[in-house]
């Protein structure tokens, strides 16, 4: 075959190669290796010496082969070289086969960019003794085939960036898990990833590529990553090196979701960013569901308000006459023969809860409880399983749980106690912040008292006032500080000015909550604005009159205490009738007496107007705690069926110093202040 015909076949083949994709790649062969392979590829006797050199040995063809002889394209995860020319000529067929096999046996290491409009020299002319001879050479038009052309000096930098992007992208595809990306996409849909919507498009594209990539062989993966880079946006190629990439890396390496998100938010989120507390993915849900089925708790999850008919006589401490008829068991175990009232007491007598149960309840016919506004956080509902035969999924032997107003199980006082602070005494000032992990500021509780200034620099003064909790760094936990006076013995008449000072501003802008307690009353305050560094916010003044041994509150911030407000269909400041009194279900008969003991006074006509949690994680069987994030969401999101005859009222924890005033009728009519 004429050489010119083979060149034309090669040109046609090249045109077909790049018709769909103009991207060319080069393998790790040197120009000298290519040229030597080409010269040695001719069958014996087909490339004889012509004059001084072999016939197909010319500088123009040598330059072409050194330049583009190792160029390939990738189609459908297969490598095609410029030498894959179809020809019937035995010599050129052999040459093309040898060159193709040699080029494709080597690894792709770079992208090929043309240095000019033409690759090689199409023809050259020789004038020998007046005779002009035309020589044909290997030649391809880069311009005609729309191959990328650049200045030779610019090519190394350009292809270097492509190679780097390909390396970073391949590492991401090899090391980042599909599960991690799917989890993050799901978390973004929940609103749990700060500015997650900005990444969702890139993540979905990356996930699509990941899934296709996972189905390939190792050899195909190498080729795939070379192909995808020139056609992919840099934000996707370098996803591993972005902020969202750090989150994918951490999840891929096994870091739990909450810690991974916390790490991500420290990089990207302002300190006042709030995200849902319960962080979980669909896979977490599936695993939790499997555990529920294995343990037989499928029927235990559906919840409703409890009714009198749900409880037995063994579960209660007191029931009025109307209630006793509806309670299971022998009502005579509760109701005794009682005398008519013979004496009235106008002044409230103080009594401990133990004395009340042991000495007052046995002869009590009715109880009315004074609904002071300060008891709003004590409102509680008893929650039962919808299926009475459902297996208990709690730490105790029955399926009943409870939920306080606002779905809180413990108040600020309990947090103070957990941190070692005193909650008893005659006067208490407590502050609380960072409830949503969004406020790392260093807030300080202060009091300017007649006997001195109480703060972190002077925690104790002569009148007995004491700052017993000083938290300087919340460290991702709810923070509290607390000042108390144990008695009025050393206290001086005058104004006690309470305020909050921001010692160190660390980005938090959510403010604080505060409580002032005296004479059995709790006054709550809330400040939801940013407090600048070294700025103070006055909460209230308490005026102490030593002669009368009384305290009077002067508000600086509005206090959530008052009279005559309707809450849970009861009016504050009035006496409300108690239907039954009981302990919390974890202390009922045949229970394991697990955890904190509560005393419940269920009130006739008390209706929970909130959406209570069906259960809390701290109630659950330990076997379920491996799925705590899922159950936290279940407890807060599953509907609790309404009931107009629900058991709701007031609850008091045995671990909190609290009190309630009640009117008791039995052998006598008495007004009692029950201390817990």
C-alpha positions in Angstrom: 0.0 0.0 0.0 1.1 3.5 -0.8 2.2 5.4 2.4 0.0 8.3 1.5 -3.1 5.9 1.6 -2.1 4.7 5.1 -1.8 8.3 6.3 -5.2 9.1 4.9 -6.6 6.0 6.7 -4.9 7.2 10.0 -6.4 10.7 9.5 -9.9 9.3 8.9 -9.5 7.1 12.0 -8.4 10.0 14.1 -11.4 12.0 12.9 -13.7 9.2 14.0 -11.8 8.9 17.4 -12.5 12.5 18.3 -15.9 13.1 16.7 -17.8 12.6 20.0 -15.2 13.7 22.5 -12.3 16.0 21.6 -10.3 15.0 24.7 -7.0 13.2 24.1 -4.8 11.5 26.6 -1.2 10.3 26.5 0.4 7.3 27.9 3.8 7.2 29.8 6.0 6.5 26.7 8.9 8.6 25.7 9.3 10.0 22.2 12.4 7.9 21.6 10.6 4.7 22.7 7.8 5.4 20.3 10.2 6.1 17.4 12.3 3.0 18.0 9.1 0.9 18.3 7.9 2.3 15.0 11.1 1.7 13.1 11.3 -1.9 14.5 7.6 -2.6 13.7 8.1 -3.1 10.0 8.3 -6.7 8.9 11.6 -7.9 7.6 12.3 -6.7 4.1 9.7 -4.0 4.1 11.7 -1.0 5.4 15.0 -1.3 3.5 17.7 1.3 3.5 16.9 4.1 1.1 20.0 6.0 0.2 21.5 6.4 3.7 18.5 5.8 6.0 15.6 3.4 5.9 12.8 4.2 3.6 10.3 5.2 6.4 12.9 7.0 8.5 12.5 10.7 8.1 12.7 13.6 10.5 9.2 14.9 9.8 7.5 11.6 10.6 9.8 11.2 13.6 8.6 14.5 15.0 5.0 13.5 14.5 5.3 10.1 16.2 7.3 11.7 19.1 4.6 14.3 19.5 1.3 12.4 19.2 2.2 8.8 18.7 1.2 7.9 22.3 -2.2 9.7 22.1 -5.4 7.8 22.9 -9.0 8.4 23.5 -11.3 6.6 26.0 -14.7 5.4 24.8 -17.0 3.2 26.9 -14.1 2.5 29.3 -11.9 1.2 26.5 -8.7 2.8 25.2 -8.4 3.5 21.5 -5.0 4.7 20.1 -4.4 6.7 16.9 -2.8 3.4 15.5 -6.0 1.4 15.6 -6.3 1.8 11.9 -8.2 -0.7 9.9 -6.3 -1.7 6.7 -5.9 -4.8 4.5 -2.3 -4.1 3.8 -0.2 -6.6 5.6 2.8 -4.4 6.2 0.9 -1.4 7.6 -1.5 -3.7 9.4 1.5 -5.1 11.3 3.0 -1.7 12.0 -0.3 -0.3 13.3 -0.8 -3.4 15.5 2.6 -3.2 17.0 2.3 0.5 17.7 -1.2 0.2 19.1 -0.3 -2.6 21.5 2.8 -0.8 22.7 0.9 2.5 23.4 -2.1 0.8 25.1 0.2 -1.4 27.2 1.3 1.7 29.0 -0.6 3.7 31.7 -2.4 6.9 30.9 -0.5 9.7 32.7 -1.6 13.0 31.1 -3.9 14.9 28.9 -2.8 15.7 25.3 -2.9 19.3 24.1 -1.9 20.3 20.6 0.9 22.9 20.3 -0.4 24.3 17.0 -3.0 24.1 14.3 -1.3 21.2 12.6 0.5 18.1 14.0 3.3 17.0 11.8 4.1 18.1 8.2 1.8 17.1 5.4 4.4 17.2 2.6 8.0 18.2 1.9 9.9 18.8 -1.3 13.3 17.7 -2.4 15.2 19.3 -5.3 17.9 16.8 -6.5 19.7 17.6 -9.7 16.8 19.7 -10.9 14.2 17.1 -10.2 11.6 18.0 -7.5 10.4 15.1 -5.4 7.3 15.4 -3.2 7.5 13.5 0.1 4.4 12.6 2.1 4.5 12.4 6.0 2.3 11.7 9.0 0.0 14.6 9.4 -3.2 15.5 11.4 -5.0 18.9 11.4 -5.7 19.8 15.1 -7.7 22.8 14.0 -9.9 20.8 11.6 -10.7 18.2 14.3 -11.3 20.9 16.9 -8.6 19.5 19.2 -7.6 21.9 22.1 -4.7 24.0 21.0 -2.5 26.0 23.3 0.9 27.8 23.4 3.5 25.2 24.2 4.6 27.3 27.3 1.1 27.2 28.7 0.5 23.5 28.3 2.4 22.2 31.4 0.4 24.4 33.8 -2.9 23.6 32.2 -2.5 19.8 32.2 -0.9 19.9 35.6 -4.2 21.4 37.1 -6.2 18.7 35.3 -4.0 16.0 36.6 -4.3 17.4 40.1 -8.1 17.6 39.9 -8.2 14.1 38.6 -6.0 12.8 41.5 -8.2 14.6 44.1 -11.4 13.4 42.5 -10.3 9.8 42.3 -9.2 9.9 45.9 -12.7 11.2 46.8 -14.4 8.4 44.8 -12.1 5.8 46.4 -12.3 6.9 50.0 -15.7 8.6 50.5 -18.6 6.3 51.1 -21.9 6.3 49.3 -23.6 5.9 52.7 -22.0 9.0 54.0 -23.1 11.1 51.1 -26.6 9.8 51.2 -26.8 10.5 54.9 -25.7 14.1 54.4 -28.2 14.6 51.7 -30.9 13.3 54.1 -29.6 15.6 56.9 -29.8 18.6 54.6 -33.4 17.7 53.8 -34.1 17.8 57.6 -32.5 21.2 57.9 -29.7 19.7 60.0 -26.7 21.0 58.0 -25.8 24.6 58.1 -26.2 26.1 54.6 -26.7 22.6 53.4 -28.9 23.8 50.5 -25.8 25.4 48.9 -24.2 21.9 48.6 -27.1 19.8 47.7 -26.7 20.0 43.9 -23.0 19.1 44.1 -23.7 16.3 46.5 -26.4 14.7 44.3 -24.1 14.9 41.3 -21.3 13.4 43.2 -23.6 10.6 44.5 -24.6 9.8 41.0 -21.0 9.5 39.9 -20.1 7.5 43.0 -22.8 4.9 42.2 -21.7 4.5 38.6 -18.0 4.4 39.8 -18.7 1.6 42.3 -19.9 -0.8 39.6 -16.6 -0.5 37.6 -13.5 -2.7 37.8 -10.2 -1.2 39.0 -9.0 -0.8 35.4 -12.3 0.9 34.4 -12.1 3.2 37.4 -8.7 4.5 36.2 -10.1 5.3 32.8 -13.4 6.7 34.1 -11.7 9.4 36.2 -9.6 10.6 33.3 -12.7 11.0 31.2 -14.9 12.7 33.7 -12.5 15.5 34.9 -12.5 17.8 31.8 -16.3 17.8 31.7 -16.9 18.3 35.5 -17.1 21.6 37.5 -14.2 22.2 39.8 -16.5 22.4 42.8 -17.4 18.7 42.2 -13.8 17.6 41.4 -12.5 19.1 44.6 -15.4 18.2 46.9 -13.1 16.3 49.2 -11.2 19.6 50.0 -14.3 21.6 50.8 -16.1 22.2 54.1 -18.9 19.7 53.1 -16.1 17.3 52.1 -14.7 17.3 55.6 -18.1 16.2 56.8 -18.2 13.4 54.2 -14.7 12.3 55.2 -15.6 12.2 58.9 -18.7 10.1 58.3 -16.8 7.9 55.9 -14.2 7.3 58.5 -16.8 6.3 61.1 -17.2 9.4 63.2 -20.7 9.6 64.6 -23.1 12.0 63.0 -23.4 14.5 65.9 -19.7 14.8 66.3 -19.1 15.1 62.6 -21.7 17.9 62.3 -20.3 19.7 65.3 -16.8 19.7 63.7 -18.3 20.9 60.4 -20.2 23.7 62.1 -17.1 24.9 63.9 -15.6 25.4 60.4 -18.6 27.0 58.7 -21.4 28.1 61.0 -21.8 31.2 63.1 -22.1 30.5 66.8 -25.8 31.3 66.9 -26.7 28.7 64.3 -29.4 26.3 65.6 -30.1 22.9 64.2 -32.5 20.1 65.3 -31.3 18.2 68.3 -32.2 14.8 67.0 -29.9 14.0 64.2 -30.5 10.7 62.4 -30.7 9.2 58.9 -33.0 6.7 57.2 -30.5 3.9 57.9 -30.6 4.8 61.6 -34.3 4.5 61.5 -34.1 1.1 59.8 -31.7 -0.2 62.4 -33.9 1.1 65.2 -37.0 -0.5 63.7 -35.2 -3.8 63.5 -34.4 -3.6 67.2 -38.0 -2.7 68.1 -39.2 -5.8 66.1 -36.6 -8.1 67.7 -37.5 -7.0 71.2 -41.3 -7.1 70.6 -42.0 -3.3 71.1 -44.0 -2.7 67.9 -47.2 -2.1 69.8 -45.5 0.0 72.5 -44.8 3.1 70.5 -48.3 4.4 69.9 -49.3 6.6 72.8 -52.3 8.4 74.3 -53.3 10.3 77.4 -54.1 8.0 80.3 -57.5 7.8 81.9 -58.7 6.8 85.3 -59.8 3.4 83.9 -56.2 2.6 83.0 -54.8 2.7 86.5 -55.4 0.3 89.5 -55.9 1.0 93.1 -52.4 -0.2 93.7 -51.0 2.6 91.6 -52.4 5.5 93.6 -52.1 7.2 97.0 -55.5 9.0 97.0 -58.7 9.1 95.0 -61.8 11.2 95.6 -65.2 9.5 95.6 -66.0 10.1 92.0 -62.6 8.8 90.8 -62.7 5.7 93.0 -65.6 4.3 91.1 -63.7 4.2 87.9 -60.3 2.9 89.2 -59.6 -0.8 88.8 -59.5 -2.8 92.0 -61.1 -2.5 95.4 -61.8 1.1 96.1 -62.0 0.3 99.8 -58.3 -0.1 99.8 -58.1 3.6 99.3 -61.3 5.1 100.8 -61.6 4.8 104.6 -64.5 5.7 106.8 -64.0 9.4 107.4 -65.5 11.8 109.9 -67.0 15.1 108.9 -64.9 18.2 109.2 -64.9 19.6 112.7 -62.2 22.3 112.6 -60.9 24.8 110.1 -57.5 26.3 109.8 -57.1 29.7 108.2 -53.3 29.7 108.3 -51.3 27.3 106.1 -49.4 24.7 108.1 -46.2 23.5 106.6 -45.8 19.7 106.3 -43.4 17.4 104.4 -44.7 15.2 101.6 -43.9 12.1 103.7 -45.9 13.3 106.6 -48.7 14.3 104.3 -48.9 10.8 102.8 -48.6 9.0 106.1 -50.6 11.2 108.4 -53.0 13.3 106.4 -54.1 11.2 103.4 -55.6 8.3 105.4 -58.4 10.6 106.6 -58.7 12.8 103.6 -61.9 13.0 101.5 -60.9 15.8 99.1 -57.9 17.8 98.1 -57.9 21.2 96.3 -54.6 22.5 95.1 -53.8 26.2 94.8 -52.6 26.9 91.2 -50.0 29.5 91.7 -48.5 30.8 88.5 -45.1 29.6 89.6 -46.4 26.0 89.2 -46.8 26.3 85.4 -43.7 24.3 84.9 -45.1 21.6 87.2 -48.0 20.8 85.0 -47.8 17.2 83.9 -49.7 14.5 82.0 -49.8 10.7 82.4 -49.2 9.0 79.1 -50.4 5.4 78.4 -49.8 2.9 75.5 -52.7 2.8 73.0 -52.5 -1.0 73.2 -53.1 -2.0 76.8 -51.3 -5.4 76.2 -48.2 -3.8 74.7 -44.9 -4.8 76.2 -43.3 -2.1 78.4 -40.3 -0.5 76.6 -39.3 1.4 79.8 -36.9 0.6 82.6 -39.9 -0.2 84.8 -42.5 -2.9 84.6 -45.5 -0.9 83.1 -46.0 1.0 79.9 -46.9 4.4 81.4 -44.8 7.5 81.1 -45.3 11.2 81.8 -44.5 14.6 80.3 -44.2 17.9 82.0 -45.4 21.2 80.5 -43.1 22.2 77.7 -41.8 18.6 77.5 -39.3 19.1 80.2 -38.6 16.5 82.8 -36.5 18.8 85.0 -36.3 22.5 85.7 -33.5 25.0 86.1 -33.4 24.1 89.8 -32.6 20.5 89.0 -29.7 21.6 86.6 -28.4 23.8 89.4 -28.5 20.8 91.8 -26.8 18.5 89.2 -23.9 21.0 89.1 -23.6 21.0 92.9 -25.5 24.1 93.7 -27.9 24.7 96.5 -31.6 25.0 95.7 -32.9 25.4 99.2 -32.6 28.4 101.5 -34.6 31.6 101.7 -33.5 33.4 98.5 -32.2 32.0 95.2 -31.0 33.6 92.0 -30.2 31.2 89.1 -29.3 31.8 85.5 -29.2 29.4 82.6 -28.0 29.7 78.9 -26.7 27.7 75.9 -29.8 25.4 75.9 -29.4 24.8 72.2 -25.6 24.6 72.0 -25.6 28.0 70.4 -24.1 30.3 73.1 -20.6 29.7 74.4 -20.5 33.2 76.0 -19.2 33.5 79.6 -22.2 34.9 81.5 -21.9 35.7 85.2 -24.6 36.0 87.8 -24.1 39.1 90.0 -25.9 40.5 93.1 -25.3 43.9 94.6 -26.4 43.2 98.2 -26.4 45.5 101.3 -23.6 43.4 102.7 -21.5 43.4 99.5 -21.1 42.4 95.8 -21.4 38.7 95.0 -19.8 37.6 91.7 -17.0 35.3 90.5 -14.4 37.5 92.1 -16.1 37.5 95.5 -18.4 34.4 95.6 -19.2 34.6 99.3 -20.2 37.6 101.5 -20.8 38.0 105.2 -24.6 37.7 105.2 -24.4 34.1 103.9 -24.9 34.9 100.3 -22.9 32.4 98.1 -22.2 32.0 94.4 -21.8 28.2 94.4 -21.7 27.6 90.6 -19.5 29.6 88.2 -19.3 28.2 84.7 -16.8 30.0 82.5 -17.2 27.9 79.3 -20.4 26.1 78.5 -18.5 23.6 76.3 -21.5 22.5 74.3 -23.6 21.9 77.5 -26.4 23.9 79.2 -24.7 26.3 81.6 -26.0 27.5 84.9 -24.8 29.8 87.7 -26.4 30.1 91.1 -26.5 32.4 94.2 -28.3 31.5 97.4 -28.8 32.6 101.0 -29.3 29.7 103.4 -31.2 31.8 106.0 -32.2 35.3 106.9 -30.2 35.2 110.1 -27.3 37.3 108.8 -29.2 39.1 106.0 -29.6 42.9 106.2 -32.7 44.8 105.2 -32.4 46.5 101.9 -32.3 46.0 98.1 -30.7 42.9 96.6 -30.0 43.8 92.9 -29.6 40.8 90.6 -28.1 41.1 87.1 -26.3 39.2 84.4 -22.9 40.3 83.1 -21.3 39.1 79.8 -17.6 38.6 80.8 -16.6 37.1 77.4 -18.6 37.3 74.2 -17.9 34.2 72.0 -20.5 34.7 69.4 -23.6 33.7 71.3 -26.7 35.8 70.8 -29.5 33.8 72.3 -29.5 35.5 75.7 -30.4 33.7 79.0 -33.2 32.6 81.3 -33.2 33.4 85.0 -35.2 32.4 88.2 -35.6 34.2 91.5 -37.2 32.1 94.3 -38.3 33.1 97.8 -41.2 32.2 100.1 -42.1 29.2 98.0 -42.6 31.3 94.8 -40.5 31.0 91.7 -40.3 34.0 89.3 -39.0 33.3 85.8 -37.3 35.7 83.5 -36.2 35.5 79.9 -33.8 37.7 77.9 -33.5 36.8 74.2 -31.2 39.5 72.8 -27.5 39.7 72.3 -25.5 41.0 75.2 -22.2 42.6 74.2 -19.0 42.0 76.0 -18.8 43.7 79.4 -22.5 44.6 79.1 -24.9 43.8 81.9 -28.6 43.2 82.0 -30.6 43.9 85.1 -33.1 41.1 86.0 -34.8 42.2 89.2 -34.4 43.6 92.7 -35.6 41.9 95.8 -36.4 44.1 98.8 -35.8 42.3 102.1 -37.6 43.6 105.3 -35.8 41.9 108.2 -38.4 43.2 110.8 -41.2 41.5 109.0 -39.0 38.7 107.5 -40.5 39.3 104.1 -39.3 39.6 100.5 -40.7 41.8 97.8 -39.9 41.6 94.1 -39.2 44.6 91.9 -39.0 43.6 88.2 -36.5 44.9 85.8 -37.3 42.3 83.2 -40.9 41.1 82.9 -41.4 38.1 85.3 -43.6 35.2 84.3 -45.6 35.2 87.5 -49.1 36.5 88.0 -52.7 35.6 88.7 -55.8 35.0 86.7 -54.3 33.5 83.6 -55.8 30.4 82.0 -53.4 27.5 81.5 -54.4 24.0 80.6 -58.0 25.1 81.1 -57.4 26.1 84.7 -57.2 29.6 86.2 -54.1 30.6 88.1 -54.6 31.8 91.6 -57.6 29.5 92.2 -58.0 26.2 94.1 -58.5 23.2 91.7 -59.9 19.8 92.7 -57.6 16.9 92.8 -59.0 13.7 91.4 -56.2 11.3 92.3 -52.8 11.5 93.8 -50.1 9.0 92.8 -46.4 8.5 92.4 -44.8 8.4 89.0 -45.2 5.1 87.2 -41.6 4.1 87.9 -42.6 3.8 91.6 -45.9 2.0 91.2 -46.6 -1.4 92.6 -44.4 -4.1 90.9 -42.2 -1.5 89.3 -38.5 -1.5 89.8 -38.4 1.9 91.6 -36.1 3.2 88.9 -34.8 6.7 88.7 -36.3 9.9 90.1 -39.6 9.7 92.1 -42.3 12.2 91.3 -45.6 12.9 93.1 -48.6 13.6 90.8 -51.8 15.5 91.8 -54.2 14.9 88.8 -56.8 17.6 88.5 -60.4 17.3 87.3 -60.8 19.2 84.0 -57.1 19.8 83.5 -56.4 19.5 79.8 -52.9 19.5 78.3 -53.0 22.0 75.4 -49.5 21.2 74.3 -48.2 18.3 72.1 -46.5 16.2 74.8 -43.8 13.7 74.1 -45.0 10.1 74.1 -41.8 9.2 76.0 -38.3 10.4 76.7 -35.0 8.6 76.1 -34.2 8.5 79.8 -37.2 6.3 80.3 -36.3 3.7 77.7 -35.0 0.2 78.1 -31.2 0.2 77.8 -31.4 -2.1 74.8 -33.0 0.8 72.8 -30.4 3.4 73.7 -28.1 2.5 70.9 -30.8 4.2 68.7 -31.2 7.2 71.0 -31.3 9.8 68.2 -34.2 8.0 66.5 -36.2 7.5 69.7 -35.6 11.1 70.7 -37.4 12.1 67.4 -40.0 9.4 67.8 -40.9 10.6 71.3 -41.3 14.2 70.2 -43.0 13.6 66.9 -45.4 10.7 67.4 -48.9 11.9 68.1 -50.4 11.4 71.6 -54.1 10.8 71.2 -56.3 13.5 72.9 -58.7 12.6 75.6 -61.1 15.0 77.4 -60.9 12.8 80.5 -57.1 12.7 80.6 -55.0 12.4 83.7 -53.2 15.7 83.8 -52.3 17.9 86.8 -49.3 18.9 88.8 -46.1 17.0 89.4 -43.3 17.4 91.9 -39.9 15.8 91.9 -38.5 14.2 95.0 -35.1 15.6 94.0 -36.2 19.3 93.8 -37.0 21.5 96.7 -40.5 22.7 95.9 -43.8 23.4 97.6 -47.5 23.6 96.9 -50.4 24.9 98.9 -53.5 22.8 99.2 -56.9 22.7 100.9 -57.6 19.3 102.5 -61.0 18.1 103.9 -61.4 15.0 106.0 -61.5 14.7 109.8 -60.7 18.4 109.7 -60.5 21.1 107.0 -57.0 22.3 106.7 -54.8 24.5 104.5 -51.4 22.9 104.1 -48.2 23.9 102.5 -46.6 20.6 101.3 -42.8 20.7 101.0 -41.0 18.4 98.7 
